[in-house]
Amino acid sequence: MTDKKYLEKLGQQIAKIRKEKGFTQVEFADKLDMNRSALAKIEIGRVNPQIITLKRIADGLEISVSELVDF
C-alpha cells in the first residue's frame, strides 16, 4: 500500500469511528482542542498526523491507537 493510500485509509477509519460515536467534525475537533480544518485534512488523508495527534484522536474516541490503525 502506498503512503498516500495508507493516509487515506487512516482518515477514513477516523471518520468512520467518529461518526459511529455520534460526533460531528466540529464537535470532535472542539473536544480535541483542534482546528476543524486540521481534522478534516487528516480525515481525507492530506496530512500525515504526528503520533501524539493520533493518540489524542484515539483518546477522544475512547479507543487505543492500535484500534485506530487496524484496517
Protein Blocks (a to p, Z undefined) as FASTA:
>chain_A
ZZklmmmmmmmmmmmmmmmnopafklmmmmnopafklmmmmmnopaccdfklmmmmmmmn
opafklmmmZZ
